[in-house]
Amino acid sequence: MLNKWQKYLESIGLSFKKEVLIISLSNGAIIIAFILSLIFFKQMFISLSIGLLLFAVDAYMYLRYTNRKKEIKQQHEDEFVTIISYFQMFLSNGNNVYQSFQKCLGYSSEWMQEKIQLFLYAIDQDKTVTPFVEFAKNFQHASANNIMLSIYQMVDEGENGAHMLQFSIIFDQIAQAQHQARIDRKEKSLSGLSTFPLIGAGLITVVITFSVIILMGDMINVL
């Protein structure tokens, strides 16, 4: 279980030791505060608030990891479109499919370089469509498989005008879809930011309400 958690954190570019330290210190501090509140204050509201804080911190860490994983996957999807655009440029300059992917290595991230190198090695070993299909599986985009199949046709049947045109049409579709997806994500993030002040105001209202209730209860007990 621990090794699985370590691999997960490393897969999203985080340090396992650092994250464990952060979680341990934050949770430990909150638990100690919870115990001390029970001993010295004996106020159920205070203890409940600290308990909710512990839940909120752990929920925040979980969402942080989840969002980071989504961001990395999205970066891979975006890079796929970028790399294919470079591939198209190299191909139009007279390079064959294999050479064009080799040239793409100089414009790739470490993650993409590894995937392309494995892809090129697989092509050397297997002349069927399998390496192209397996490479497409690294990406969630619906058209990734169609693009790689179109590229395989250029290898199998020759890089003639018809196949180049087919590839260009498919790639233009995926590029346009990716561009629209970026616009949608930007609009969604901006709309999400506008809700934070409302959430903050709501939390402040809840805290003030509970505080007033507690003060009124103390005043009644004194009277």
C-alpha positions as CSV (number, residue, x, y, z in Angstrom):
1,M,0.0,0.0,0.0
2,L,2.8,2.4,0.9
3,N,4.7,1.6,-2.3
4,K,1.6,2.2,-4.3
5,W,1.1,5.6,-2.7
6,Q,4.7,6.5,-3.3
7,K,4.5,5.5,-7.0
8,Y,1.3,7.6,-7.3
9,L,2.9,10.7,-5.8
10,E,6.0,10.3,-8.0
11,S,3.8,9.8,-11.1
12,I,2.4,13.3,-10.5
13,G,5.8,14.9,-9.9
14,L,5.7,15.1,-6.1
15,S,8.2,14.0,-3.4
16,F,6.9,11.1,-1.3
17,K,8.9,12.1,1.8
18,K,7.9,15.8,1.6
19,E,4.2,15.0,1.2
20,V,4.2,12.5,4.0
21,L,5.9,15.1,6.2
22,I,3.3,17.8,5.3
23,I,0.4,15.4,6.0
24,S,1.9,14.1,9.2
25,L,2.6,17.6,10.6
26,S,-0.7,19.1,9.7
27,N,-2.8,16.2,10.9
28,G,-0.7,15.8,14.1
29,A,-1.0,19.5,14.9
30,I,-4.8,19.4,14.5
31,I,-5.2,16.2,16.5
32,I,-3.2,17.8,19.4
33,A,-5.3,20.9,19.2
34,F,-8.4,18.7,19.4
35,I,-7.2,16.9,22.5
36,L,-6.2,20.2,24.2
37,S,-9.6,21.7,23.4
38,L,-11.3,18.8,25.1
39,I,-9.1,19.1,28.2
40,F,-9.0,22.9,28.7
41,F,-12.0,24.4,27.0
42,K,-14.6,21.6,27.2
43,Q,-16.5,23.3,24.4
44,M,-18.2,20.9,22.0
45,F,-18.3,23.6,19.3
46,I,-14.5,24.2,19.5
47,S,-13.8,20.5,19.3
48,L,-16.2,20.0,16.5
49,S,-14.6,22.9,14.6
50,I,-11.2,21.4,15.0
51,G,-12.5,18.1,13.8
52,L,-14.0,19.7,10.7
53,L,-10.7,21.4,10.1
54,L,-8.9,18.0,10.1
55,F,-11.4,16.8,7.5
56,A,-11.0,19.9,5.4
57,V,-7.2,19.7,5.4
58,D,-7.3,16.0,4.3
59,A,-10.0,16.8,1.7
60,Y,-7.8,19.6,0.4
61,M,-4.8,17.4,0.0
62,Y,-6.8,14.7,-1.8
63,L,-8.3,17.3,-4.2
64,R,-4.8,18.7,-4.7
65,Y,-3.4,15.4,-5.8
66,T,-6.5,14.6,-8.0
67,N,-6.3,18.0,-9.7
68,R,-2.6,17.7,-10.3
69,K,-3.1,14.3,-11.9
70,K,-5.7,15.8,-14.2
71,E,-3.4,18.7,-15.1
72,I,-0.6,16.4,-16.0
73,K,-2.9,14.3,-18.2
74,Q,-4.1,17.4,-19.9
75,Q,-0.6,18.5,-20.5
76,H,0.1,15.2,-22.2
77,E,-3.0,15.7,-24.4
78,D,-1.9,19.2,-25.3
79,E,1.7,18.0,-26.0
80,F,0.4,15.3,-28.3
81,V,-1.2,17.9,-30.5
82,T,1.9,20.0,-30.4
83,I,4.2,17.1,-31.3
84,I,1.9,16.0,-34.2
85,S,2.1,19.6,-35.6
86,Y,5.9,19.3,-35.6
87,F,5.6,15.9,-37.1
88,Q,3.4,17.3,-39.9
89,M,6.0,20.1,-40.5
90,F,8.9,17.6,-40.7
91,L,6.9,15.4,-43.0
92,S,6.1,18.2,-45.4
93,N,9.8,19.0,-45.5
94,G,10.6,15.7,-47.2
95,N,11.3,13.5,-44.1
96,N,9.6,10.1,-43.9
97,V,7.4,9.1,-40.9
98,Y,10.2,7.5,-38.9
99,Q,12.6,10.5,-39.4
100,S,9.9,13.0,-38.6
101,F,9.2,11.3,-35.2
102,Q,12.9,11.2,-34.5
103,K,13.1,14.9,-35.1
104,C,10.2,15.5,-32.8
105,L,12.3,14.2,-29.9
106,G,14.2,17.5,-29.7
107,Y,10.9,19.3,-29.0
108,S,9.4,16.9,-26.5
109,S,9.2,16.7,-22.7
110,E,11.0,13.8,-20.9
111,W,7.7,12.0,-20.7
112,M,7.0,12.4,-24.4
113,Q,10.6,11.5,-25.4
114,E,10.2,8.2,-23.5
115,K,7.0,7.4,-25.3
116,I,8.3,8.3,-28.7
117,Q,11.5,6.3,-28.2
118,L,9.5,3.3,-27.2
119,F,7.3,3.8,-30.2
120,L,10.3,4.0,-32.6
121,Y,11.8,0.9,-31.1
122,A,8.5,-0.9,-31.5
123,I,8.4,0.1,-35.1
124,D,11.8,-1.4,-35.6
125,Q,10.6,-4.7,-34.2
126,D,7.1,-4.8,-35.5
127,K,6.1,-3.6,-38.9
128,T,2.3,-4.0,-38.3
129,V,-0.1,-1.4,-37.0
130,T,0.3,-2.5,-33.4
131,P,3.0,0.1,-32.4
132,F,0.9,2.9,-33.7
133,V,-2.2,1.7,-31.8
134,E,-0.2,1.2,-28.6
135,F,1.3,4.7,-28.9
136,A,-2.2,6.2,-29.3
137,K,-3.2,4.5,-26.0
138,N,-1.0,7.0,-24.1
139,F,-3.6,9.7,-24.8
140,Q,-7.2,10.0,-24.0
141,H,-8.2,12.1,-26.9
142,A,-10.8,10.4,-29.1
143,S,-9.0,11.2,-32.3
144,A,-5.5,10.1,-31.3
145,N,-6.1,6.6,-32.5
146,N,-7.4,7.9,-35.9
147,I,-4.3,10.1,-36.3
148,M,-1.9,7.2,-35.6
149,L,-3.9,4.9,-38.0
150,S,-3.6,7.6,-40.7
151,I,0.1,7.8,-40.1
152,Y,0.4,4.0,-40.3
153,Q,-1.3,4.1,-43.7
154,M,1.4,6.5,-44.9
155,V,4.0,4.0,-43.8
156,D,2.2,1.0,-45.2
157,E,0.8,2.4,-48.5
158,G,3.2,5.3,-49.2
159,E,3.2,9.0,-48.3
160,N,1.1,10.1,-51.3
161,G,-1.0,13.1,-51.6
162,A,-4.3,11.3,-50.7
163,H,-2.9,10.0,-47.4
164,M,-1.3,13.3,-46.6
165,L,-4.6,15.1,-47.1
166,Q,-6.4,12.6,-45.0
167,F,-3.9,13.0,-42.2
168,S,-4.1,16.8,-42.4
169,I,-7.9,16.8,-42.2
170,I,-7.9,14.5,-39.1
171,F,-5.2,16.6,-37.5
172,D,-7.0,19.9,-38.2
173,Q,-10.1,18.5,-36.5
174,I,-8.2,17.4,-33.4
175,A,-6.3,20.7,-33.2
176,Q,-9.5,22.8,-33.4
177,A,-11.1,20.6,-30.8
178,Q,-8.1,21.0,-28.5
179,H,-8.1,24.8,-29.0
180,Q,-11.8,24.9,-28.1
181,A,-11.2,22.7,-25.0
182,R,-8.6,25.2,-23.8
183,I,-11.0,28.1,-24.2
184,D,-13.7,26.1,-22.3
185,R,-11.2,25.2,-19.4
186,K,-10.2,28.9,-19.1
187,E,-13.8,30.1,-18.9
188,K,-14.6,27.3,-16.4
189,S,-11.6,28.3,-14.2
190,L,-12.6,32.0,-14.3
191,S,-16.2,31.1,-13.3
192,G,-14.9,28.9,-10.5
193,L,-12.9,31.8,-9.1
194,S,-16.0,34.0,-8.8
195,T,-17.6,31.4,-6.4
196,F,-14.8,31.5,-3.8
197,P,-15.9,34.8,-2.2
198,L,-19.5,33.4,-1.9
199,I,-18.1,30.2,-0.2
200,G,-15.9,32.3,2.1
201,A,-18.8,34.6,3.1
202,G,-21.0,31.5,3.8
203,L,-18.4,30.0,6.1
204,I,-17.9,33.2,7.9
205,T,-21.7,33.5,8.4
206,V,-21.8,29.9,9.8
207,V,-19.0,30.6,12.3
208,I,-20.5,33.9,13.4
209,T,-23.9,32.2,13.9
210,F,-22.5,29.4,16.0
211,S,-20.4,32.0,18.0
212,V,-23.6,34.0,18.8
213,I,-25.4,30.9,19.8
214,I,-22.6,29.9,22.2
215,L,-22.4,33.5,23.7
216,M,-26.2,33.6,24.2
217,G,-26.0,30.2,25.9
218,D,-23.3,31.4,28.3
219,M,-25.3,34.5,29.1
220,I,-28.4,32.5,29.9
221,N,-26.4,30.2,32.1
222,V,-25.0,33.2,34.0
223,L,-28.4,34.8,34.4
